[in-house]
Amino acid sequence: MSEHLSPATRCVALGREPSTPGAQVGSPLVLSSTFHADGEDNYARASHPTWRAFEVALGALEGGEALVYASGMAAVAAVLSLVPQGGLVVAPTAAYNGVLATLAERESTGEVRVRRVNLTDTAAVLAALDGADLLWLESPSNPLLDVADLPTLIEAARAAGVLTAVDNTFATPLLQQPLTLGADLVVHSVTKYLSGHSDVILGAVVTTADGSGHALRERLERHRHLHGAIAGPMETWLALRGLRTLHLRVERATANAAVLAGRLQEHPCVARVRYPGFGAIVAIDVAGDAAAAEGVAGRTELWTHSTSLGGVESQIERRRRYLSESSEVPENLLRLSVGVEDVDDLWRDLDAALRAEINPAG
Ligand SMILES: Cc1ncc(COP(=O)(O)O)c(C=O)c1O
């Protein structure tokens, strides 16, 4: 298929069976743990046709080659397996709390050393690269929506011989393609935008399609095979079905988010809006304390008070309700995952909850 297809067409078209007479149009959900000998697939912990369809589509969107995992965290663990024993990881002070927790745990056992930096402080990140094995980037970050200077950081890491991994969950390959900037690895919580319907837990790692990417891919694939953190065929099939509309969902959700971020800037019950100018996640510091923020999240009717993000339905959550969240995240911060509903309906619901819980004068 043409290399020059637009991302929207890639979402719809890639990973399908060849268009021969009688072939399935929908991608097949294959439920077999083993395959007749001497074919492309042998045992379903090693390779699987349903994985391959999703991996072809995601790989093409990111400009590399994808491997699907049981969850975003399984994908993170696979990438961390590339760091040598006692190796040095340069990582953000604030990012997805599961990544922060796994790094802290591995640090406490001596498996890795961690040098923590504020990713928005480019000079500090550059200074931290000396002697590092892996630079872990997440941009925009969860939940502060910090944006790192990816081109500068990736280029410097490459020059210093440091592997770079970018968690691209928030941006999706439609808004940002780190491999094209020179990153070695892209990580996704496929659970979020790529599958998009809050019905799947899944992850992916994407490597470059060149020699060094293939060497990394071989190690990652072996890790997946031997550690067994494999994706279920049903989940992978659902994720591919979700991916078919990624462009439409991202377009609508990001348009909604831009409108809401603008209106929230003017809202008397909102002290600060965090919105990087792209993507569909917005965070607000309410003009009140943690209890007030919890009150808002508990009061909305259309916005579901639930964890996770990237689904068609809008979600709201106070992130510091989790002890594992970075202390850099304000207690009164609400993360808003903007969905694809009507933007005025979303606004009315959120505005009413804010006004009911927060007294701007107080
Ligand atoms: C940015 C980011 N990366 C990774 C993960 C982990 O993904 P999963 O929950 O699919 O394991 C999450 C989950 O919230 C996330 O937000």
The ligand as an SDF file (V2000), in Angstrom:
LIG
                    3D

 16 16  0  0  0  0  0  0  0  0999 V2000
    0.7130    8.5320   29.8530 C   0  0  0  0  0  0  0  0  0  0  0  0
    0.4440    7.1150   30.2720 C   0  0  0  0  0  0  0  0  0  0  0  0
    1.3510    6.1680   30.0240 N   0  0  0  0  0  0  0  0  0  0  0  0
    1.1470    4.8830   30.3980 C   0  0  0  0  0  0  0  0  0  0  0  0
    0.0040    4.5070   31.0640 C   0  0  0  0  0  0  0  0  0  0  0  0
   -0.1700    3.0650   31.4780 C   0  0  0  0  0  0  0  0  0  0  0  0
   -1.0720    2.4370   30.6200 O   0  0  0  0  0  0  0  0  0  0  0  0
   -2.0280    1.2030   31.0110 P   0  0  0  0  0  0  0  0  0  0  0  0
   -2.9930    1.6920   32.0340 O   0  0  0  0  0  0  0  0  0  0  0  0
   -2.6210    0.8120   29.7090 O   0  0  0  0  0  0  0  0  0  0  0  0
   -1.1370    0.1210   31.5900 O   0  0  0  0  0  0  0  0  0  0  0  0
   -0.9790    5.4530   31.3280 C   0  0  0  0  0  0  0  0  0  0  0  0
   -2.2180    5.0710   32.0280 C   0  0  0  0  0  0  0  0  0  0  0  0
   -2.9670    5.9210   32.4990 O   0  0  0  0  0  0  0  0  0  0  0  0
   -0.7550    6.8050   30.9230 C   0  0  0  0  0  0  0  0  0  0  0  0
   -1.6600    7.7740   31.1560 O   0  0  0  0  0  0  0  0  0  0  0  0
  1  2  1  0
  2  3  1  0
  2 15  2  0
  3  4  2  0
  4  5  1  0
  5  6  1  0
  5 12  2  0
  6  7  1  0
  7  8  1  0
  8  9  2  0
  8 10  1  0
  8 11  1  0
 12 13  1  0
 12 15  1  0
 13 14  2  0
 15 16  1  0
M  END
$$$$
